[in-house]
Amino acid sequence: MNNLELQKLIADCRGRGKKAVISFCSHVPQELLLAADVCSLRIPYVQGVKDSASRLLPRNVCPIVRNCCDICEDECLKDADLIIAETSCDGKRKMYELISGQERVYFYQVVQGADRDYVKPLIKSESRYLARELNRRFDADITDEKIRLAGELLNRERESIRDLMEIQRQVPPAAWGAEIFQALEEHRILPDVKDRIAANEETRKQLLSKATSVPQKAKRILVTGCPLSGLYRKIMEAVEKNGGVIVCFENCEIMKSASRQFDTENPDVYEALADCYANTACAIMSQNHLRFELIRRLTEEYQVDGVLDVTLQVCHPYTVERDKMRRLCEDSLEIPYTAIITDDSEEDIGQLTTRIAAFIEML
């Protein structure tokens, strides 16, 4: 996505008489935004935005934080009604304090514990705060029933993502991983959840309707680690032009978030939100058992030959967690593992390609 496409999306939302609400992270409870009947835009990496991060931030900051800063300061968001500043990492949390137009910034506090009694009550409390804020700003009238209906729809979206990813369990896989990832990136920015579901289902149908072009001998790679928006092309080309095929993405906005479910039968919808979003296999969580349990399950279900761990420069949670992930894969699961550190530039394409090609050849 580029800045002009994002600006048009916001204009389209406003043209339909809806408020445009921007979020950047899968920790933000989308059920509340859907229940508020706002236009929820879940933003990936955006190209063409002006460089504001160089003015506001130190140089050694994660590229995701820098791009998020650039988006928030760019003209493409001038008509956005609300920016949800989720505190998913320290870099983002402090960056949001520096951007202009603080009156339209709302801080959503993300829990980072995993096994404490306060975790779910904190998510529940933050969800109530967010609902009150949406009601206050937009006269949204969020009710329990609206949240429940939103949960049903978003469960369907999560299921559609899992179903699309599931076609890669075939031998050989039904498609190249790059095809699936690009489709999901394009679908994610659609404001209407029903459109996202339909798009995922149509892509699955189209990919299954044609003979796969993936060779039988292609090595089956699971990609884990940081969000891939902004750098997925160079990673996937390095894998899929050198004898590999990506059969599963454990990264944010794909299997990490699609593995969660909202319990529509729970009489307390805020408790259901807490149960759902506490089940996020993110590296910011401590102790982070969920991510390792998810990797263990996915490597078996997708018959993985190797695990590629993609970390971004200065992203400490994922970088520090790499050794633990290596030990899980190599010692416990007995699956080859390699990790790379990169950013959103193209300067390291040659080096990445060499390393990833060598890893696949070793498989």
N, C-alpha and C positions, 0 to 999 in steps of 0.2 A: 504494500500500500504506500502511496505517496501522499504528500500534504494536500494536494488539490483534491484527491479522491476522498480524503477524510473531511475536508471542508464541504464537499458536495453531500456527503452522507449527513452531516449535521444540518445543512440547509434543507435537505429532504425531510428530515425529522421535524424541523421547525415548520416546514411547509404543511405538514400533516397536523399541525397544532399540538405537537408533543415536545416536552422538554428533553434536551439532549444531555445525558449523564455519561461521563467518561470514567472508565475504570481500566486498570492495567494489570490486575493480578487475579488469579483464580481463587484467592482467599476471600474475595468480596462476595457476599451472599446475593447471588443474582435473583433468587426468589423474591427478595424484597423490592428490587428494581422492577421486576415484572409485575408484581402486585401493585406497585405505585403507578403503573401505566405510563411510565416514562420511556423514552427511547434510550435503551442501554447499549452503549457502544464499547465493546471489549477490545481494546486497542493492542495490536502487536507492534512490532518495529515499524516506524514510519520513515520513509525516505523523503528527501527534499526539504526538510525542516531547517530553519536557520540555526547556526551554532550559537546557542546561548550558554551551553554548559561551560565553555572555555572562560566565560566571564564570571560565572557563578560558582563553579566547582573546581577543586584541584584536579590536576591532570590524571593522577593515578586513581581513577574511579571507574567502577564497572561500566562497560558500554551500555548495559540496559538502563542504568541510572542516568547516564549522560543523554541517551536518546529520549528517555521519559522527560527529562528536564527540557530538552529542545522542543519536544512536542507541546508541553504545557506553555512554553513561552512563544510559540509560533502563532502566526496569524490564523492558521487552520483551526485553532480552538477559540477564536475570538467570540464565536456565537454559542459556545458550549455553556450550558446552564449550571453544571456542577461537575467538579473533578473529585473523585473519591481517592483520597491519599491514604492508601493502605500501608501500614507500617511493617511490611513483610521482611525488610532488612534495614540495617542501620543506615546504609547509604541512601536508600529511598526516603526513609523517615525524615532525615535531616534535609535532604534535597527539597522535599515538598515545602518546608518552612521558608525556603528562599525564593520560590517563584512568586511572580506578581499576581495581583488579583486574588488575594487571600480570602476575600469575601465569598468566593465561589468554590473554595477548597474545604472539603470535609475530611477530617482524619478518622479513619477506621482502624482501631487498634487490633492488631493481629496477635493472637496468643502464640507463644513459642515453646510452651511446655508440652509434654506428651502424656505424662502419667501422674498428674497431680489432680486433686479434687477440684481445684479452681478452674481448670481448663474449660470444661463445658459451660459452667456458669458464666465465665467471662465472655465466651462467644455468644451465649444467650443474651447477656447484658448489652454487648456491643450491637447485636442485631436489633434489640429494642431501641437503642440510641439512634441507629441508622433509620429505623422505621419512623421514629418521631421527627427526625430531621427532614425526611422526605415529606412527611405530612405537613410540617411547618412551612417548608419552602414552596411546596407545590400543591398544597391542599389535597393530598393524594388519597386520604381516607383508606389506609391500608388495614384490611380486616384479616382475621384468621382464615376465613374461607378463601379470600383472594390469595393468601400465601400458600394455602394447601393446593389450590388449582395451579398456581405457578410452579409448585414443587412437582406436580404430576407432569407438567409440560417439560420442565428441565430434566426430569428423570428420563423422559423420552429422548431428549437431545443427547444425554449421556449414553443411553442405549444405542442411539444411532451412530455415535462415535465408536463405541465398542464393536458394533456390528461391522462398520467399515474397516476397522483395524483387523477384525477377525478373519477377513478373507486372506490375510497374509499367513494364516496357519496352514494353508494348502502347501503341498509339495509338488512342483515348485510353487512359490507364492503367486497369487493372482495378478499382482501388479508390482511395479517398482515403488519403493518407499517414497521417492520424491513426488510421484503422482499423488499419492494419498496425502502427504504432508501439505503440498501446495493447495490441494482442494480444501483441506481443513482450515488452512490459513485464510483462504478466500471466504469460506462460509462463516468463520467466526465473527467477522465484522458485520454480518447482516443484522440489522436491528431487530427483526422479527424472529422469535425463536421457532415459530412454525416453518418459516422459510429456511432456517438453518437445518432443521430436521429433514425437510423435504430435499434439500440440497445434498445432505449426507446420504440419504437413501438413494437418490438418483445416481450419485457417483458410484455407490456400491453396485447398483444394478448395471451401470454401464461397464464397469471394470470386470464384472463377472460374465458379461454377455460376449466378451471377446476372448480369443485365445491368448494366454499369457505369453509375453515376450521374454520372460525371465528364464534363463537357462537352468536346467535341473541341477547343474553342478555349482551354481552360485552359492557362496557361503552366506548363511543366515545370520544377520547382525541385529542385535538389539542396541538402540541408542538410548542412553540415560544421561542425566546431568542437568545443566542449566537450560533455560528457555532457548529455543533455536531460531526464533524470528530474527531476521537480519543477517543470519549467517548460514541458514540451512542449505543454500545452493552449493556452497563450496564444500560443505561436509558431505552432502549426499552424492555429489559428483565424484568426490574422492573415493567413496565407498562403491558406488554403483557403476563406475567406469573401470574398476580395477578388480572385478571378480566377486564382488559382494552384492547383497540385496538387503535393504533394511526391512525387517519383518515386523518390528514393533518399536514404537516411540514411548518411552516411559516418562518423557519430559512433561513440563507444565502444559496445561490446556489439552493434553491428549490423555494418556492412560492414567496419569496422576489424578486429574480431576474427574475423568469419566468413570473411574472406579468407585466414586462416592455415590450414595443414594439418599434421597430425602424420604423419610418414613411418612408416607401420606396417611397412615393409620394412627399415628401418634396424636392424641387429643391436644397436646401442647405443641403448637407449630414452632415455637421458638426453641423448645427442646429438640425438636426434629432438625432444625437448622444447626443447632450445636452438635448433635450427633453426626450430621452430614459433614460439616466443615472441619470438625476435629479429626476426621478420617482423611486428612490430606498428607500424602507421603512426601512432604517438603523437607529439604535439608535444614531449614531454620529450626525445625523441631528438635528438642532434646528430651530424652533419648529418642533417636529417630529410628524406631523399630519398623514403622510402617513402610518406609521406602525399601528396606531390605527384604521384608516379607513380600512386597509387591514384585521386586526383582526375582526373587526365588520362584514365585508362581509363574511369572511371564516367561522366564527362560525355559521352563518346562512346557508350557502351553504352546509356545511358538518354536519349539525345537531349535533353540539358538545355538549357533556354532561359536559365536564370539560376542563380547560386550564392549561397546565403544562408549566411554565416559567423556562427555564434552563439557569442559568447564571454561568459564569466561575469566579473563584477567581480573584480578582483585575481587572475585566472588568468593569470599572466604568460606562460607558454609559448605559449598560443594567441593571446593579445592581441598579443604582439610578432611573432608569425608572420603576422599578418594582411596586412601590406604585401607580403610575399613571395607570399602566396596571391592577393592582388589582381593582382599583376603576372603571375602564371601565368595566371589566368583571362582578364584583359582583354588582355594583350599577346601571350601565346603561344596560348591557346586561343580568343581573341576571343569570350568569353562574358561577358555582363554579371555584375557581382559587387557585392554589398553586404555590410556587416558591421554587427552590432548588439552592444551590450554590455548585459547584463541581469543580474537575480538571480532568486531564487525568490519574490519578492513579486509582488503584482498592481498595484502603484502605477504601473508604467510601461506598462500595457496600452494606454492611449490613444495614447501616443507611439509605441510599437512598431507598433501597427496602422497609424498614419498613415504611418510610414516604409516599412513592408513593402508597404502598398497602393500607395504612390507608386512603389516599385521595380517591382512587377508591372505597373502601368499603363505604365511606361516601356518594358517589354519588348514 
